[in-house]
Amino acid sequence: MKNFTTYFLVILSLNFYSCSNNDDNYTPLTAEDREQFSGGDATVFNVSEEAFGFSITSLTLDEQTDFGVGNSFFRQSWVSAPSSTTARDGLGPFFNAVSCASCHFKDGRGRAPLFNGELGKGLLLRFSVNGQDANGLAFTDPVYGGQLQDNAILGQTPEGQFTVSYQQIQETLADGTVITLQKPTYAVTNLGYGPLANVQVSPRVANQIIGLGLLEAIPESTILGFVDENDSNKDGISGRPNYVHDFLTNTTQLGRFGWKSNQPNVRQQVASALSGDMGITSTLFPNESGPFGVDLNTIPNGGTPEISEINLNRMALYSQTLAVPARRNYTDQNVLKGKKTFETINCTGCHIPKIQTGTTHAIASLRNQTIRPYTDLLLHDMGEQLSDNAIDFKATGSEWRTQPLWGIGLIKIVNGHTSLMHDGRARNVEEAILWHGGEAQTAKDKYKKLSKEERDDLLAFINSL
C-alpha cells in the first residue's frame, strides 16, 4: 500500500508541475523544474508526518517485499529472550532503545532529552580514550566499552545515565540582532559498574535515514574529487575523506555514513546500531555487549546471531531505499534569492548541491540518478566549539562529516522539533549556522553581515530543501 501511495503521489505531482500556468497542455520539465526532485527518480511528493517513510517507486517485486519486512523489523520492538517471538528476541542485555524507530521516529531525526531522565529520544553518548588499534578503531573505556547503554533487561543493572546542562552563549549580528545559543555539557551519573576511565564523551543524535542508498551509490571517485586537503583554491575549505574499517571484508574503505563518516556502507551502519543501541548480535557483530566483569554467557540470548543474515539484509535494503521528499516552494522569489545567497557566501563549498550516482549499485533504482543532497560526505574542521576531542578513524575531534540538507525543512512536521547538529544543540537552522566554525567560519561571518531580509530568504531556501 505504501508503494502504491508513493507512486500515485509522484504521478500526481509530475502532472501538476508539468503543466503551464495558462492551460493544461503538457510541457517538458526544465532543468530548474527538476530541482524539486531532490532524490532524482527516487523522490516522493509528500509533506505529511509520513514524508520520510516511503519507498522509492521503482523497486522490483522482491525488493518491495524485502522493504516491507525490513520496515517491520525497523519499527517493531525487540524483546528479551527467551520469547515466543523468536525472530525479535535477544534485546540487550544492555541497550539504549528497544527499536530503531525509538530513535529514528517515523524514519526521522532524534533529539536531545527535554529533561534529565528522558530516555529513548535518539541521543546517546560514545566513549573513547587515547589511542587506536591496528584497524583504526578508537580505544574505549575498559569497563563500559564504546557507548553508554542506559537501559538493561530485567535482572541487570543499567550501565548508568547521563544529564545535560546548557551554557548560554550570545552571537551578535552586524545589524545588532542578538542570538542566544545553548552549549551542552554532559555528566554521566549512577554508574553501575565502577568509575569511568579518563574518557572523551561524544554525544550523537540519530539522523533521518532518507536517501542513504543514493549516498551509497555515489562513486568513490566523485567524493574524492571534492577533496581539497591543502586548500589549493584558497577558500579556507579543505575537506578530506575518512577511511574506516569494513568488518565484512576486513579491509579499509571510504567512510560515508555517521556523524564522522565512520561507516563504509548502509549494511554495516545498520548492524552497528543493532549491536550498540539494542544489543542485537549479527554476523558482522557477533558478540554481546556489556560492562566488563558481567558474565554475558549466563544471560539468555536470542540465538547466534540474534538477527538472521536475511533479515539484516532486509533492514539494510529498507534503509537504502527510503525515498527523498521533494523540495517545496522552490520557485518562490524569496527562496530563489536565498539560494543565491547560499552560493554567494560559499555554503556550497561543503554542501555540494548536485551529484550524480554511479552505475554499479546492487539496487538498480539507485543508479544513474541526479540527486541534490547538499553534502560532499567529507570531513571538515568545524572549530573548537564543536569539538568532542574524540578520534574516529581518521577524523579528529573537531572534524565532522558535512550533513546532507535534503529533507531538513520537514523535520518539524515529521518529528515535532527543529533540533540540529550532532548533539541537537541548535534549536533551528539559524542557530546551526552560528555554531559553524573552523573551515566554515568565513561563511558564518558573511551570514552575520547579511540584512534581516537576506537572512530570512536564506533560511527560507534551506527549509525548502
C-alpha positions as CSV (number, residue, x, y, z in Angstrom):
1,M,0.0,0.0,0.0
2,K,2.8,2.4,0.9
3,N,4.5,1.8,-2.6
4,F,1.1,2.4,-4.4
5,T,0.5,5.6,-2.4
6,T,4.0,6.8,-3.3
7,Y,3.5,6.0,-7.0
8,F,0.2,7.9,-7.0
9,L,1.7,10.9,-5.3
10,V,4.6,11.0,-7.7
11,I,2.5,10.8,-10.8
12,L,0.0,13.4,-9.4
13,S,2.9,15.8,-8.7
14,L,4.6,15.2,-12.0
15,N,1.4,16.0,-13.8
16,F,0.9,19.2,-11.7
17,Y,4.3,20.5,-12.2
18,S,4.5,19.7,-15.9
19,C,1.5,21.9,-16.9
20,S,1.9,25.5,-17.9
21,N,0.2,28.3,-15.9
22,N,-2.0,29.2,-18.8
23,D,-3.5,25.9,-20.0
24,D,-3.4,22.2,-19.4
25,N,-1.1,21.4,-22.2
26,Y,1.9,19.2,-21.2
27,T,5.2,20.9,-21.3
28,P,8.6,19.2,-20.6
29,L,10.2,19.9,-17.2
30,T,13.0,22.4,-17.4
31,A,16.3,22.0,-15.6
32,E,15.1,24.4,-12.9
33,D,11.9,22.4,-12.5
34,R,14.0,19.3,-11.9
35,E,15.3,21.0,-8.7
36,Q,12.3,19.7,-6.9
37,F,13.4,16.1,-7.5
38,S,15.9,16.0,-4.6
39,G,16.4,12.3,-5.0
40,G,16.1,12.1,-8.8
41,D,13.6,9.4,-9.7
42,A,13.8,8.3,-6.0
43,T,11.8,11.4,-4.9
44,V,8.5,11.3,-3.1
45,F,5.9,14.1,-3.2
46,N,4.6,14.1,0.4
47,V,4.7,16.8,3.0
48,S,2.9,14.9,5.8
49,E,4.3,13.5,9.0
50,E,5.0,10.3,7.0
51,A,7.2,12.1,4.5
52,F,10.4,10.2,5.3
53,G,8.7,6.8,5.3
54,F,8.0,6.0,1.6
55,S,10.0,3.6,-0.6
56,I,11.3,4.6,-3.9
57,T,8.7,3.6,-6.6
58,S,10.8,1.5,-9.0
59,L,11.7,-1.4,-6.7
60,T,11.3,-4.9,-8.1
61,L,8.6,-7.1,-6.5
62,D,11.2,-9.0,-4.5
63,E,12.7,-5.7,-3.3
64,Q,9.2,-4.4,-2.3
65,T,8.7,-7.5,-0.2
66,D,12.1,-7.1,1.5
67,F,11.3,-3.4,2.0
68,G,8.1,-4.3,3.9
69,V,9.8,-6.9,6.1
70,G,12.7,-4.5,6.8
71,N,10.2,-1.9,7.7
72,S,8.6,-4.2,10.3
73,F,11.9,-5.0,11.8
74,F,12.8,-1.3,11.9
75,R,9.6,-0.3,13.6
76,Q,8.6,-3.1,16.0
77,S,10.2,-3.5,19.4
78,W,12.7,-6.2,20.3
79,V,12.1,-8.2,23.4
80,S,14.3,-10.1,25.9
81,A,15.0,-13.8,25.4
82,P,13.6,-16.3,25.7
83,S,10.3,-15.4,24.0
84,S,7.8,-16.9,21.7
85,T,8.6,-14.0,19.3
86,T,11.8,-15.8,18.3
87,A,12.6,-13.5,15.3
88,R,12.7,-10.5,17.6
89,D,14.0,-11.7,20.8
90,G,17.5,-11.1,22.2
91,L,17.2,-7.5,23.3
92,G,20.1,-6.3,25.4
93,P,21.1,-7.4,28.0
94,F,22.3,-3.7,27.9
95,F,20.8,-1.3,25.4
96,N,19.6,2.3,24.7
97,A,16.4,1.6,22.7
98,V,14.0,-1.3,22.0
99,S,13.6,-0.5,18.3
100,C,15.2,1.5,15.5
101,A,12.1,3.7,15.4
102,S,12.6,4.6,19.1
103,C,15.4,6.9,17.9
104,H,14.5,7.3,14.2
105,F,10.8,8.0,14.8
106,K,9.0,7.8,11.5
107,D,12.4,7.4,9.9
108,G,13.3,10.8,11.1
109,R,15.6,12.6,13.5
110,G,16.2,12.2,17.2
111,R,16.8,15.0,19.7
112,A,18.4,15.7,23.0
113,P,16.3,15.0,26.1
114,L,14.0,17.8,27.1
115,F,14.5,16.9,30.8
116,N,17.0,14.7,32.7
117,G,15.9,11.1,32.8
118,E,14.0,11.2,29.5
119,L,15.0,8.1,27.5
120,G,14.7,6.8,24.0
121,K,14.6,10.0,22.0
122,G,17.6,9.4,19.9
123,L,20.7,10.7,21.6
124,L,23.4,8.6,23.1
125,L,27.0,9.0,24.4
126,R,30.1,7.4,22.9
127,F,33.2,6.8,25.0
128,S,36.8,6.7,23.8
129,V,40.3,7.1,25.2
130,N,43.5,8.0,23.6
131,G,44.9,5.6,21.0
132,Q,43.6,3.4,18.2
133,D,44.0,-0.3,17.3
134,A,45.5,-1.6,14.1
135,N,42.2,-1.2,12.2
136,G,41.9,2.5,13.3
137,L,39.2,1.8,15.9
138,A,39.5,4.1,18.9
139,F,40.3,2.5,22.2
140,T,37.2,2.6,24.5
141,D,36.5,2.6,28.2
142,P,37.9,-0.6,29.8
143,V,34.7,-1.3,31.7
144,Y,31.9,0.3,29.8
145,G,33.2,0.0,26.2
146,G,32.5,2.5,23.5
147,Q,28.9,3.5,24.4
148,L,26.9,4.2,27.5
149,Q,23.9,1.8,27.5
150,D,21.5,3.4,29.9
151,N,19.0,0.6,30.0
152,A,19.0,-3.1,30.7
153,I,16.8,-6.1,30.7
154,L,15.1,-7.4,33.9
155,G,17.6,-8.6,36.4
156,Q,20.5,-6.5,35.1
157,T,21.7,-3.1,36.3
158,P,22.0,-0.4,33.6
159,E,25.4,0.9,33.0
160,G,24.4,4.4,34.0
161,Q,22.5,7.5,33.0
162,F,23.5,11.0,31.9
163,T,22.4,14.5,32.5
164,V,22.8,17.6,30.3
165,S,23.0,21.2,31.2
166,Y,23.3,24.2,29.0
167,Q,25.6,27.3,29.0
168,Q,24.1,30.3,27.2
169,I,26.3,31.9,24.5
170,Q,25.4,35.0,22.6
171,E,26.2,35.9,19.0
172,T,25.6,39.5,17.9
173,L,24.9,40.0,14.2
174,A,26.0,43.1,12.2
175,D,22.6,44.7,12.5
176,G,22.6,44.4,16.2
177,T,20.4,41.3,16.5
178,V,21.4,39.1,19.4
179,I,21.0,35.3,19.0
180,T,21.3,33.2,22.1
181,L,22.9,29.7,21.6
182,Q,23.0,26.9,24.1
183,K,26.2,24.9,24.6
184,P,25.6,21.5,26.3
185,T,27.7,19.8,28.9
186,Y,27.1,16.1,29.7
187,A,27.6,14.4,33.0
188,V,27.5,10.6,33.4
189,T,25.7,9.6,36.6
190,N,24.6,6.5,38.5
191,L,27.3,4.3,37.1
192,G,26.5,0.7,37.8
193,Y,30.0,-0.9,37.5
194,G,32.5,1.5,38.8
195,P,34.1,4.7,37.7
196,L,34.8,5.7,34.1
197,A,38.4,6.0,32.8
198,N,39.6,9.4,31.5
199,V,37.2,9.2,28.5
200,Q,36.2,11.6,25.8
201,V,32.4,11.8,25.7
202,S,30.9,12.3,22.3
203,P,27.1,12.8,22.1
204,R,25.5,11.6,18.9
205,V,21.9,12.2,17.7
206,A,20.1,9.8,15.5
207,N,19.6,11.2,12.0
208,Q,16.8,10.9,9.5
209,I,17.5,8.0,7.2
210,I,16.2,9.2,3.8
211,G,18.3,8.7,0.7
212,L,21.0,6.6,2.3
213,G,21.2,4.2,-0.7
214,L,21.6,7.2,-3.1
215,L,24.6,8.4,-1.0
216,E,25.9,4.9,-1.1
217,A,25.6,4.8,-4.9
218,I,27.8,7.9,-5.4
219,P,31.1,6.8,-7.0
220,E,34.1,7.0,-4.7
221,S,35.9,8.9,-7.4
222,T,33.2,11.6,-7.2
223,I,33.6,12.0,-3.5
224,L,37.4,12.1,-3.7
225,G,37.0,14.7,-6.4
226,F,35.7,17.1,-3.7
227,V,38.8,16.6,-1.6
228,D,41.0,19.7,-1.1
229,E,43.1,18.8,1.9
230,N,45.7,21.5,1.1
231,D,43.1,24.2,0.3
232,S,44.5,24.6,-3.2
233,N,41.8,27.1,-4.2
234,K,42.4,29.2,-1.0
235,D,38.7,29.4,0.0
236,G,39.5,28.2,3.5
237,I,37.8,24.8,3.0
238,S,39.9,21.7,2.9
239,G,37.6,18.7,3.1
240,R,39.1,15.3,3.4
241,P,37.9,11.7,3.4
242,N,37.6,9.3,6.4
243,Y,38.9,5.8,5.8
244,V,37.3,3.2,8.1
245,H,37.2,-0.5,8.8
246,D,34.8,-2.7,6.8
247,F,34.0,-5.7,9.1
248,L,32.7,-7.9,6.3
249,T,35.8,-7.7,4.1
250,N,38.3,-6.9,6.8
251,T,39.6,-4.0,4.7
252,T,39.8,-0.3,4.9
253,Q,37.2,1.6,2.9
254,L,36.0,5.1,2.3
255,G,33.6,6.3,5.1
256,R,30.2,7.7,4.1
257,F,27.8,7.4,7.0
258,G,27.6,8.6,10.6
259,W,28.4,12.0,12.0
260,K,32.1,11.5,11.3
261,S,31.7,9.3,8.2
262,N,32.8,6.3,10.3
263,Q,30.7,3.7,8.5
264,P,31.5,2.5,4.9
265,N,28.1,1.3,3.9
266,V,24.5,1.1,5.0
267,R,24.5,-2.6,6.0
268,Q,27.3,-2.1,8.4
269,Q,25.7,1.1,9.8
270,V,22.5,-0.9,10.5
271,A,24.4,-3.9,12.1
272,S,26.4,-1.5,14.2
273,A,23.3,0.3,15.5
274,L,21.6,-3.1,16.3
275,S,24.7,-4.1,18.3
276,G,25.4,-0.9,20.1
277,D,21.9,0.6,20.6
278,M,19.9,-2.6,21.1
279,G,22.3,-5.3,22.0
280,I,21.3,-7.4,19.0
281,T,24.1,-9.6,17.6
282,S,24.6,-10.3,13.8
283,T,27.2,-12.0,11.6
284,L,29.0,-8.6,11.4
285,F,29.0,-8.0,15.2
286,P,28.6,-11.5,16.8
287,N,29.5,-10.6,20.4
288,E,27.1,-9.4,23.1
289,S,28.0,-6.0,24.6
290,G,28.0,-5.1,28.2
291,P,30.2,-3.9,31.0
292,F,33.5,-5.7,31.8
293,G,33.0,-8.1,34.7
294,V,29.5,-9.2,33.8
295,D,29.4,-12.8,32.6
296,L,27.3,-12.3,29.4
297,N,27.3,-16.1,28.7
298,T,25.0,-16.7,31.7
299,I,22.3,-14.3,30.3
300,P,19.7,-15.8,27.9
301,N,20.1,-14.6,24.4
302,G,18.1,-14.8,21.2
303,G,20.4,-17.2,19.3
304,T,23.6,-16.9,17.4
305,P,23.2,-14.5,15.8
306,E,20.1,-12.8,17.1
307,I,19.2,-11.3,13.7
308,S,19.5,-13.6,10.8
309,E,21.5,-12.7,7.7
310,I,18.4,-12.5,5.5
311,N,16.6,-10.1,8.0
312,L,19.8,-8.0,8.4
313,N,19.9,-7.6,4.6
314,R,16.2,-6.7,4.6
315,M,16.7,-4.0,7.2
316,A,19.7,-2.7,5.1
317,L,17.5,-2.6,1.9
318,Y,14.8,-0.8,3.8
319,S,17.3,1.8,4.9
320,Q,18.8,2.1,1.4
321,T,15.5,2.6,-0.4
322,L,13.6,5.2,1.6
323,A,12.7,8.0,-0.8
324,V,13.8,11.6,-0.5
325,P,11.0,14.2,-0.2
326,A,10.7,16.7,-3.0
327,R,11.6,20.4,-2.4
328,R,8.8,22.8,-1.7
329,N,8.4,26.4,-2.7
330,Y,11.4,26.1,-5.0
331,T,10.2,28.8,-7.4
332,D,9.2,31.4,-4.7
333,Q,11.2,34.6,-5.2
334,N,12.5,34.8,-1.6
335,V,13.6,31.2,-1.9
336,L,15.4,31.9,-5.1
337,K,17.1,34.9,-3.5
338,G,18.1,32.7,-0.6
339,K,19.5,30.1,-2.9
340,K,21.7,32.8,-4.5
341,T,22.9,34.0,-1.0
342,F,23.7,30.3,-0.1
343,E,26.0,30.2,-3.1
344,T,27.4,33.7,-2.6
345,I,28.6,33.1,1.0
346,N,30.0,29.7,-0.1
347,C,27.9,27.3,1.8
348,T,28.2,25.2,-1.3
349,G,31.9,24.8,-0.6
350,C,30.9,21.9,1.6
351,H,27.1,21.4,0.9
352,I,27.5,20.3,-2.7
353,P,24.1,20.9,-4.3
354,K,24.0,18.3,-7.1
355,I,25.7,14.9,-7.5
356,Q,25.3,12.0,-10.0
357,T,25.0,8.5,-8.6
358,G,27.0,5.7,-10.4
359,T,26.2,2.7,-12.5
360,T,27.1,-0.2,-10.2
361,H,24.9,-0.2,-7.1
362,A,23.3,-3.6,-6.4
363,I,19.9,-1.9,-6.4
364,A,19.2,-0.8,-9.9
365,S,16.8,2.0,-8.9
366,L,19.7,3.9,-7.2
367,R,21.8,4.0,-10.4
368,N,22.2,7.0,-12.7
369,Q,20.3,9.4,-10.6
370,T,20.9,13.2,-10.4
371,I,20.4,14.0,-6.8
372,R,20.6,17.1,-4.7
373,P,21.7,16.0,-1.2
374,Y,23.8,19.2,-0.3
375,T,26.7,17.3,1.1
376,D,30.2,16.2,0.0
377,L,30.4,13.3,2.6
378,L,33.8,14.6,3.6
379,L,35.3,15.6,7.0
380,H,35.7,19.3,7.8
381,D,37.2,21.0,10.8
382,M,34.3,22.8,12.4
383,G,36.2,24.6,15.1
384,E,36.9,24.1,18.8
385,Q,33.4,24.9,19.9
386,L,32.0,21.8,18.3
387,S,34.9,19.5,19.1
388,D,34.3,16.4,21.1
389,N,38.0,15.7,21.3
390,A,37.4,12.2,20.2
391,I,39.3,10.5,17.3
392,D,37.1,8.4,15.0
393,F,39.4,6.6,12.5
394,K,40.9,9.5,10.5
395,A,38.6,12.1,12.0
396,T,39.9,14.4,14.6
397,G,37.8,15.7,17.5
398,S,36.8,18.9,15.6
399,E,36.1,17.2,12.3
400,W,32.6,16.3,11.2
401,R,31.0,15.0,8.0
402,T,29.1,17.5,6.0
403,Q,25.4,17.0,6.9
404,P,23.1,16.3,4.0
405,L,20.4,19.0,3.9
406,W,17.7,17.3,1.9
407,G,14.6,16.9,4.0
408,I,15.7,19.5,6.6
409,G,12.6,21.6,6.3
410,L,10.3,18.6,7.0
411,I,11.9,17.5,10.3
412,K,9.5,19.7,12.3
413,I,6.5,18.1,10.6
414,V,7.8,14.6,10.9
415,N,9.4,14.7,14.3
416,G,7.9,17.8,16.0
417,H,11.1,19.6,16.6
418,T,13.9,21.5,14.7
419,S,16.9,20.4,16.7
420,L,20.1,20.2,14.6
421,M,23.8,19.5,14.9
422,H,25.4,16.2,16.1
423,D,24.2,16.7,19.6
424,G,20.9,18.6,19.0
425,R,22.3,21.8,20.5
426,A,21.0,24.0,17.7
427,R,17.2,24.7,18.1
428,N,16.8,25.8,14.5
429,V,18.7,26.4,11.2
430,E,19.9,29.8,12.2
431,E,21.5,28.5,15.4
432,A,23.1,25.7,13.4
433,I,24.7,28.2,11.1
434,L,26.0,30.2,14.0
435,W,27.6,27.2,15.5
436,H,29.8,26.7,12.4
437,G,33.5,27.5,12.9
438,G,36.8,26.3,11.6
439,E,36.6,25.9,7.8
440,A,33.0,27.3,7.9
441,Q,34.0,30.4,9.9
442,T,34.2,32.7,6.8
443,A,30.7,31.6,5.7
444,K,29.3,32.2,9.2
445,D,30.9,35.6,9.3
446,K,29.3,36.5,6.0
447,Y,25.9,35.3,7.3
448,K,26.3,37.6,10.3
449,K,26.7,40.6,8.0
450,L,23.5,39.9,6.0
451,S,20.4,42.0,6.4
452,K,17.4,40.5,8.1
453,E,15.7,40.1,4.7
454,E,18.7,38.3,3.3
455,R,18.9,36.1,6.3
456,D,15.2,35.3,6.1
457,D,15.5,34.4,2.4
458,L,18.5,32.2,3.1
459,L,16.6,30.3,5.9
460,A,13.6,30.0,3.6
461,F,15.8,28.4,1.0
462,I,17.3,25.9,3.4
463,N,13.9,25.0,4.8
464,S,12.7,24.4,1.2
465,L,15.2,21.5,0.8
